[in-house]
């Protein structure tokens, strides 16, 4: 199956999970299009200064794969800088947040697996 970019749904969310600014979500595949146990597979774009607030993943795991830009992740309270090629895994009741701390947009792939 090939899904063209023009066929992917874009969504804008203000103050996502209590964060700052507006986040652009490009839904690569919706859960209805997948046979696996997944509820999100999307490219997220966080403009300079924007963030996704701290939230917990219970009964699921979320992977962030950083494509471009720089940011800061709070992973169960431990704060770390992230950049292109870095990946973050949060689940099993753990929580995380991410903020764009750079000058350029922070772009990442986010996938949430449910179990």
Secondary structure per residue as TSV (DSSP state, phi and psi in degrees):
chain	resnum	aa	ss	phi	psi
A	1	X	-	360.0	130.7
A	2	X	-	-114.6	129.8
A	3	X	-	-117.5	120.0
A	4	X	-	-77.8	148.2
A	5	X	G	-52.8	-39.7
A	6	X	G	-64.0	-19.1
A	7	X	G	-95.6	-2.0
A	8	X	S	-87.4	137.2
A	9	X	E	-80.8	132.3
A	10	X	E	-101.1	143.4
A	11	X	E	-138.4	141.7
A	12	X	E	-112.9	131.8
A	13	X	E	-125.5	125.9
A	14	X	E	-83.5	136.1
A	15	X	T	47.2	53.3
A	16	X	G	-59.1	126.0
A	17	X	G	54.3	32.1
A	18	X	G	84.2	10.6
A	19	X	-	-80.7	-165.1
A	20	X	S	-110.3	146.2
A	21	X	S	76.7	-166.2
A	22	X	E	-114.2	128.8
A	23	X	E	-105.3	134.4
A	24	X	E	-96.9	127.9
A	25	X	E	-115.9	123.3
A	26	X	E	-107.7	108.2
A	27	X	E	-76.2	104.1
A	28	X	E	-67.7	-55.4
A	29	X	E	-133.6	136.3
A	30	X	-	-84.6	156.2
A	31	X	G	-58.6	-30.4
A	32	X	G	-67.6	-19.6
A	33	X	G	-90.5	-7.5
A	34	X	-	-112.3	148.6
A	35	X	S	-90.9	-23.6
A	36	X	S	-76.1	171.1
A	37	X	S	-86.6	89.3
A	38	X	E	-143.1	141.1
A	39	X	E	-117.8	-6.3
A	40	X	E	-154.1	133.9
A	41	X	E	-145.2	102.9
A	42	X	E	-149.6	159.3
A	43	X	E	-97.1	126.3
A	44	X	E	-106.9	140.5
A	45	X	E	-124.8	116.8
A	46	X	E	-108.5	111.3
A	47	X	-	-63.4	165.5
A	48	X	T	-48.9	129.3
A	49	X	T	83.2	-4.7
A	50	X	-	-90.4	164.6
A	51	X	E	-155.1	163.1
A	52	X	E	-109.7	123.6
A	53	X	E	-67.6	164.1
A	54	X	E	-62.4	131.1
A	55	X	E	-149.9	157.5
A	56	X	E	-106.0	145.8
A	57	X	E	-116.6	100.7
A	58	X	S	-109.0	127.5
A	59	X	S	76.7	16.4
A	60	X	E	-161.2	169.3
A	61	X	E	-131.3	143.5
A	62	X	E	-121.8	135.1
A	63	X	E	-111.5	129.2
A	64	X	E	-106.5	128.3
A	65	X	E	-119.2	115.4
A	66	X	E	-78.9	123.1
A	67	X	E	-91.5	-47.4
A	68	X	E	-156.5	160.2
A	69	X	S	88.0	-179.7
A	70	X	-	-131.9	150.9
A	71	X	E	-157.1	-173.5
A	72	X	E	-133.0	130.0
A	73	X	E	-113.9	134.9
A	74	X	E	-100.6	112.8
A	75	X	E	-113.3	100.2
A	76	X	T	55.2	36.3
A	77	X	T	92.8	-16.5
A	78	X	E	-86.1	121.8
A	79	X	E	-97.0	130.5
A	80	X	E	-140.2	147.5
A	81	X	E	-77.8	144.4
A	82	X	E	-133.4	153.2
A	83	X	-	-152.0	-173.7
A	84	X	T	-51.4	131.4
A	85	X	T	91.4	-12.6
A	86	X	-	-79.2	151.8
A	87	X	E	-133.6	146.8
A	88	X	E	-128.3	133.2
A	89	X	E	-121.1	124.4
A	90	X	E	-132.9	133.7
A	91	X	E	-177.4	-172.9
A	92	X	T	62.2	33.5
A	93	X	T	92.7	-3.5
A	94	X	E	-78.5	163.3
A	95	X	E	-130.3	162.4
A	96	X	E	-155.5	165.8
A	97	X	E	-146.6	159.6
A	98	X	E	-143.3	142.7
A	99	X	E	-136.9	140.3
A	100	X	E	-80.6	113.9
A	101	X	-	-106.2	1.9
A	102	X	S	-98.4	-175.1
A	103	X	S	-87.9	-26.6
A	104	X	S	-98.2	162.0
A	105	X	-	-58.0	145.1
A	106	X	E	-98.0	118.8
A	107	X	E	-117.0	137.2
A	108	X	E	-150.0	157.6
A	109	X	E	-97.0	130.7
A	110	X	E	-119.3	129.5
A	111	X	E	-130.9	130.7
A	112	X	E	-114.6	120.7
A	113	X	E	-102.4	136.7
A	114	X	E	-108.3	148.3
A	115	X	-	-141.6	360.0
